[in-house]
Amino acid sequence: MIEVSGLRKDYGGTRAVDDLSFTAPSGKVTGFLGPNGAGKSTTMRMVVGLDRPTRGGAAIDGVRYRDMAAPLRTVGALLDTGAVPRGMTAAAHLRWVAAAARLPDRRVDEVLGTVGLSDVAGKRVGAFSLGMRQRLGIATALLGDPGTLLLDEPVNGLDPEGVRWVRTLMRSLAAEGRTVLVSSHLMGEMAETADRVVVIGRGRLIADTTVADLVRRGSGGRVRVGGPRAESLAAVLRDHGYGVEAADGAAAGGQDGTASLVVTGAEAADIGELAARYGLALHELTPERPSLEDVFMEITGGSAGHVFAPAAAVTGGER
Ligand SMILES: Nc1ncnc2c1ncn2[C@@H]1O[C@H](COP(=O)(O)OP(=O)(O)OP(=O)(O)O)[C@@H](O)[C@H]1O
């Protein structure tokens, strides 16, 4: 489990991370989302001790990075794929990291196999594509077989097959009980991969919730509903305090009274129950769900001070 509490980072006059608290639980993939410059990389660097917080802190399974006896066996990170010297081969780089962390050499072959780089292990990193460097970065993160992984934009530069591979890898790492925190500005990717999402904007927490809940909240509970006695249905719904509009701008109530409505503030089940109670047949009852992309734009598009009500309490223990 990763716990970030009251984390702040100032670079001169720029507040890159602003009193940020969240928890990434073990056994789950937590998506760390935000537009460019939101503070994702800075937060991840502070979690693994590469940057010193101005205030607050972070811990992995209750231990701060600098207090860890064997950091690479505890947490693996993919933070900067340009960090490997271009003249080094993939295998030499991994052997060097393994030796520094007192990890057995056999781990090098194992992780090269895991990321699909065994055939190019003897090639210089300078000749690698961006996607291959990403795979090498992931191999380095996995070297110590850590229980926690932080991956900063791991699908950057990967082709669709590579993207699928990373997604499957993250899911299986979480299924093994590991903590996976993965940053991205690609919403669609997170919708497929993450169990939970932490969304930040200008260094501040905007949402900390499940993917499903984020989409549900973003929709404002819009449900499309239609039937032969649309006007009666609209009246009943309004009487119960729900918002009702004609769908697609059409006037509610066709010649035979059939029309589609868009209802706000109600779940589909509420509408179905009411319709049954008043004997109104329904021909259509469809919750409208925006894409995660839409919700993301909606909640990060505003000012830094805009707070999207989190569904779950933001946790973060005091240390
Ligand atoms: N070393 C640094 N010195 C000064 N400012 C920095 C430094 N690192 C980051 N920043 C600033 O902190 C803010 C957050 O940057 P950060 O790279 O953490 O965001 P990000 O969410 O990871 O963005 P991206 O998706 O573009 O990588 C930005 O305004 C950035 O310019």
The ligand as a MOL file (V3000), in Angstrom:
LIG
                    3D

  0  0  0     0  0            999 V3000
M  V30 BEGIN CTAB
M  V30 COUNTS 31 33 0 0 0
M  V30 BEGIN ATOM
M  V30 1 N 12.8120 20.1190 -11.3490 0
M  V30 2 C 11.8500 21.0210 -11.5160 0
M  V30 3 N 12.1060 22.3470 -11.3910 0
M  V30 4 C 11.1350 23.2640 -11.5370 0
M  V30 5 N 9.8530 22.9790 -11.8040 0
M  V30 6 C 9.5240 21.6900 -11.9700 0
M  V30 7 C 10.4960 20.6450 -11.8280 0
M  V30 8 N 9.8710 19.4550 -12.0150 0
M  V30 9 C 8.5710 19.7430 -12.2720 0
M  V30 10 N 8.3560 21.0740 -12.2360 0
M  V30 11 C 7.0690 21.7610 -12.4290 0
M  V30 12 O 6.1410 21.1400 -11.5650 0
M  V30 13 C 4.8690 21.0050 -12.1880 0
M  V30 14 C 4.4400 19.5530 -12.1770 0
M  V30 15 O 5.2540 18.8100 -13.0880 0
M  V30 16 P 5.1900 17.2320 -13.2420 0
M  V30 17 O 6.2290 16.8380 -14.2460 0
M  V30 18 O 5.2430 16.5930 -11.9170 0
M  V30 19 O 3.7470 17.0220 -13.8430 0
M  V30 20 P 3.1220 15.7570 -14.5620 0
M  V30 21 O 1.7260 15.6620 -14.0900 0
M  V30 22 O 3.9930 14.5750 -14.3720 0
M  V30 23 O 3.1260 16.2000 -16.0710 0
M  V30 24 P 3.3870 15.3610 -17.4150 0
M  V30 25 O 2.1570 14.5620 -17.6730 0
M  V30 26 O 3.5880 16.4400 -18.4320 0
M  V30 27 O 4.6240 14.5360 -17.1810 0
M  V30 28 C 5.0080 21.6120 -13.5750 0
M  V30 29 O 4.5700 22.9520 -13.5000 0
M  V30 30 C 6.4910 21.5420 -13.8370 0
M  V30 31 O 6.8900 22.5590 -14.7140 0
M  V30 END ATOM
M  V30 BEGIN BOND
M  V30 1 1 1 2
M  V30 2 1 2 3
M  V30 3 2 2 7
M  V30 4 2 3 4
M  V30 5 1 4 5
M  V30 6 2 5 6
M  V30 7 1 6 7
M  V30 8 1 6 10
M  V30 9 1 7 8
M  V30 10 2 8 9
M  V30 11 1 9 10
M  V30 12 1 10 11
M  V30 13 1 11 12
M  V30 14 1 11 30
M  V30 15 1 12 13
M  V30 16 1 13 14
M  V30 17 1 13 28
M  V30 18 1 14 15
M  V30 19 1 15 16
M  V30 20 2 16 17
M  V30 21 1 16 18
M  V30 22 1 16 19
M  V30 23 1 19 20
M  V30 24 2 20 21
M  V30 25 1 20 22
M  V30 26 1 20 23
M  V30 27 1 23 24
M  V30 28 2 24 25
M  V30 29 1 24 26
M  V30 30 1 24 27
M  V30 31 1 28 29
M  V30 32 1 28 30
M  V30 33 1 30 31
M  V30 END BOND
M  V30 END CTAB
M  END
